[in-house]
Amino acid sequence: MDFEKLVTHRYSTRSYKPDPVEEEKLNKILEAAQMAPTAANRQPFQLIIIHTEGRQEELRRIYNKDWFVEGPLVICACSLPQKSWERRKYDSKNYAIVDTSIVVDHITLQAADIGLGTCWVGDFNPDAARKILHIPDEVNPIAFTPLGYPNDTPRTKKRKPLEELVRYERW
Ligand SMILES: Cc1cc2nc3c(=O)[nH]c(=O)nc-3n(C[C@H](O)[C@H](O)[C@H](O)COP(=O)(O)O)c2cc1C
């Protein structure tokens, strides 16, 4: 798919078929994640690939929606703030969340390109995620997404017009 088509085609999929995701397709998605740019190339992230089969109940304690556990896989993207780049010279801003978000974006776009659905999930219960997935204290779960074959059709995208989003030369 060319890039212009891909960015308009990707949408938040909130209905999934139970069909498994082929290993080659999952690998392709993980390789796209690996190629994501990160500040100072620190790659301060970890992905947890979770098979939903038999774990639906506990996964729903993390995010309680049917569609979250309908597909075969859920991915949890975690950041490692102790390993990420910080803007030390100025304000020490830590870029771990930015890096991990770019990784998730690569995942969602690569998945869409090969016919798979994803949906960013930020509204999950972080305590439940930590407990169920054994995430250590120094690691932060940033986003989840289901991964599977869509069982719905894309909606038309609602976006603000560019005039509301872009300024030129100054604020
Ligand atoms: C950081 C982030 C967090 C999000 N969290 C959720 C969520 O918890 N639940 C959900 O249903 N959608 C979530 N979304 C999906 C957005 O609602 C969706 O991307 C937006 O409405 C645009 O629709 P589209 O992805 O179909 O283009 C999230 C998206 C982003 C980028």
The ligand as an SDF file (V2000), in Angstrom:
LIG
                    3D

 31 33  0  0  0  0  0  0  0  0999 V2000
   -2.6540    7.6560   22.8390 C   0  0  0  0  0  0  0  0  0  0  0  0
   -3.9720    7.0770   22.3900 C   0  0  0  0  0  0  0  0  0  0  0  0
   -4.7740    6.4560   23.3240 C   0  0  0  0  0  0  0  0  0  0  0  0
   -5.9780    5.8740   22.9330 C   0  0  0  0  0  0  0  0  0  0  0  0
   -6.7200    5.1740   23.8470 N   0  0  0  0  0  0  0  0  0  0  0  0
   -7.8570    4.5670   23.4490 C   0  0  0  0  0  0  0  0  0  0  0  0
   -8.6100    3.7820   24.3630 C   0  0  0  0  0  0  0  0  0  0  0  0
   -8.2500    3.6240   25.5340 O   0  0  0  0  0  0  0  0  0  0  0  0
   -9.7410    3.1770   23.9130 N   0  0  0  0  0  0  0  0  0  0  0  0
  -10.1700    3.2980   22.6180 C   0  0  0  0  0  0  0  0  0  0  0  0
  -11.2020    2.7250   22.2740 O   0  0  0  0  0  0  0  0  0  0  0  0
   -9.4760    4.0360   21.7190 N   0  0  0  0  0  0  0  0  0  0  0  0
   -8.3380    4.6650   22.1000 C   0  0  0  0  0  0  0  0  0  0  0  0
   -7.5970    5.3810   21.1870 N   0  0  0  0  0  0  0  0  0  0  0  0
   -8.0400    5.4450   19.7850 C   0  0  0  0  0  0  0  0  0  0  0  0
   -8.5600    6.8360   19.3850 C   0  0  0  0  0  0  0  0  0  0  0  0
   -9.8400    7.0300   19.9210 O   0  0  0  0  0  0  0  0  0  0  0  0
   -8.5580    6.9250   17.8640 C   0  0  0  0  0  0  0  0  0  0  0  0
   -7.2380    6.8030   17.3820 O   0  0  0  0  0  0  0  0  0  0  0  0
   -9.1420    8.2380   17.3450 C   0  0  0  0  0  0  0  0  0  0  0  0
  -10.5070    8.3510   17.7000 O   0  0  0  0  0  0  0  0  0  0  0  0
   -9.0130    8.3660   15.8450 C   0  0  0  0  0  0  0  0  0  0  0  0
   -9.6430    7.2860   15.1870 O   0  0  0  0  0  0  0  0  0  0  0  0
   -8.8380    6.3210   14.1920 P   0  0  0  0  0  0  0  0  0  0  0  0
   -7.7230    5.6690   14.9900 O   0  0  0  0  0  0  0  0  0  0  0  0
   -9.8550    5.2980   13.7380 O   0  0  0  0  0  0  0  0  0  0  0  0
   -8.2920    7.1260   13.0740 O   0  0  0  0  0  0  0  0  0  0  0  0
   -6.3990    5.9680   21.5740 C   0  0  0  0  0  0  0  0  0  0  0  0
   -5.5640    6.6000   20.6450 C   0  0  0  0  0  0  0  0  0  0  0  0
   -4.3690    7.1260   21.0410 C   0  0  0  0  0  0  0  0  0  0  0  0
   -3.4740    7.7590   19.9910 C   0  0  0  0  0  0  0  0  0  0  0  0
  1  2  1  0
  2  3  1  0
  2 30  2  0
  3  4  2  0
  4  5  1  0
  4 28  1  0
  5  6  2  0
  6  7  1  0
  6 13  1  0
  7  8  2  0
  7  9  1  0
  9 10  1  0
 10 11  2  0
 10 12  1  0
 12 13  2  0
 13 14  1  0
 14 15  1  0
 14 28  1  0
 15 16  1  0
 16 17  1  0
 16 18  1  0
 18 19  1  0
 18 20  1  0
 20 21  1  0
 20 22  1  0
 22 23  1  0
 23 24  1  0
 24 25  2  0
 24 26  1  0
 24 27  1  0
 28 29  2  0
 29 30  1  0
 30 31  1  0
M  END
$$$$
